[in-house]
Amino acid sequence: MGEIYGRQPAGKVWKDHLTHKLVIVGGFTEVKNMENMYYHPIKRVAMSIHVDDPLIVAKDEDGHEWIHKFMNENFDTKGENRLRVGTEIDYCSIQINLLENGDITLTNEKKIDKFLEDAGKLDVIPTTQPPMTKSSLKTALSYDTALTDEENTARLGDNGRFGWLAQTTHTGLVVATSIAQGLPPVEGTKRVADQMYRWIKAHRRDGLISKAGVHTGLYSSSDADWAGMHSVNGETRSRTAEHHEYNGMTIDAHSSLQKTIASQYCGPEEPLLVANSSGNAETIAAGATVARAMHLGYITEELGLPIEHPLRVGIDANAAMGFLQNTGGSGRMKHMDIRHDWIQQARDRSIVEFVKEPTETIKADFYSKLHDRMEYNRKYAQVAYIPADTIKLEGDGSDED
């Protein structure tokens, strides 16, 4: 390995060596739908490995003792760091903590401090305003002077930091990050980034939480915002939003503009079509959510965790619900070809069961649009871990429209 360390073949050689040791020697099963993970069906030990940094979960003390003995015998290890109350685990720069009531939190405070320092934003004033609103974005985009190459490089660095946090512990950044990454490189993006850094600083100790005693399994929800950004930047595409949780803990959140070419016929000379009704947008979002939920379900099964079938997906749109359950008229969705596999898959009750949820409580709604402060903070509290001292920031006078 020494001769190729740091080069492209090194990763492949290490992966092959690691898999051989774990599967052939240790009896693990490689999780095919998430190749950095392994599960031992007899010892009931699950392991996630980032390069050479393992995170191990054992169901009982026998499994815990066995896996550490195995790792010490087969790899050059650096000791054991076990999660206990008062003793956190740092994994991929994420702090994992066990609370006295049995809850487990995932936070990113140290990484956020480093991000703020790298971006030169240590002194920004924290805010409890959302990281992005329609009004703040519209104002920012009015500053349309093009960025210099150096400024654009800094913009891309900002988006990389926001994206990392959105994909790990801070789901409150999911929508803002998705929008920021698609903005043109203009002067106004500096104002966008400043607001997002201010929100990050106020919520630097937030994260995700797994609550003890909750056994609700895998549950997903879907939502869409029909051309919701048109008044801001003229965007006619709709936004798909998904929220996925296991035993009540957020495990995946997604927000993106819809790629409707998969759901509508386009001739070779025709432009890409967009959803032409709210029900149309909601149906497309539901199809995407089902596909993502299936992927998460495969991983869940491979890790030996309990999962119910059919998968459950919450949805708040009556028109989409009627179309997907084939119980209502097609209305403005007659242009959709029912023969498409994604529609047949979404209508297959052996695969998915859609659950009607109120808009006020469905969690995917948080990721489908830009909310004002009160609604944003209410919905953010439904999906995030927020320490008491973060909540105290509300009304501290640091907020600005």
Phi, psi and omega in degrees: 000331185302323184287336183245009182302131180087351179263167185302319181292342185298319181298318180295317180297317180294318180298317179297318179295315181298312182296320178300314181297314185286318186276307185284315183275315187270343180084014177285160170250128178286133178283107187291330182273000175204087198292354176268011184238151181220150180221135177256107187292337180272311179283346181056054179240129176249146183217130172250133183233118174259105186061265178232023182248105184269146168241120190245137175234121178245141183286332183213176184293324178299316178295323179295313181293320181296314185294322180288326175295316179298315181295319180294327181282334188249349181222160176276092186266165182239038177093179186242133175238104186261137181289119176221165175299122181090352178236103183273162174247132174259116182229118183053041180068014175256131178270123178253125183231142175258122180271164184297331180275004179095353176291153177237130181246148174239118182229173187221028189304314183294319179294320179297317178301320178292320177298314180299319179294314181298326182273357183070032185243021181299331186262008180295150179277123181295152181220150173258006168294151177303156179297339177202136172233166179298318182293318180293324180290318180297319177297315182299319184289347176287342175270085193256018174293133183294144177284153171286168178301319180295317179293323179292324175299319177296321178299315179296324176296318176300311181298325177296319178294314179298319181296320180297316180292320180296328183270354180247286189237342187248081181291348176294348180261357190301308183291313181300319180293318179300318180288316182300323181293340180259004182283151176290153181283078181239169184304325184297338180294339175294320178294321177300312181296320180302315180296320181292321176294323178296318178295316180302316181297321179292331185245029185295338181259005177285175177176218179239158181220136172253114186270133181296142174084001178264124183226056183269357176072201182275128178217135181236159173218154187228146177205165177214152175241109186286107178048040188290342181262007184298321181289343182267309185225012178080008181291126181262345178288151178268167182247131174267138178227140179224145171226130180233136180223154173231124185051040175084352181263133176297123178244346179198136176220137187219141176213128180199157172293145185285137174259084192280000178298336180284344186245351182224148180284133174234124175290168185298334181253004184267148177286163177298126180278158179236164179300132184254011175199162178298318179298322178298312180298319181294324180292317177299317179297319180297320178299318178294322180294320178299316180299317180291321178296322177299316179300314178295326177295321178298316179296318180302314179297318182293336178272006177073021180266148180291141178212139181266147173235139001288162175295150180251131179228121177280144180211145184248358185263120181296319182296316179293321179299315179296320180293315183290327178270357179058041181244356182231176178288156182284336176053236183274018179246023180293338180287348183275130183278109184298341182285345181301141184300323184293329177286317178299322179295316181291337180268357183278109184288348174282343180262313187218143172241122179273135182246127180285125180235147174291147179301329183293335185245344183293127189284333180296336179301332180296334186255005185261347186202172174269119183262156172285174191302310185297314181290321179299309183295326178294314182287326178298321181295339180284337188242354188238162169267121183234108177299159184301323184287341173287318180299325182296343179293337181296130179080017183274001177088001182269357185278149175220148175285000000 
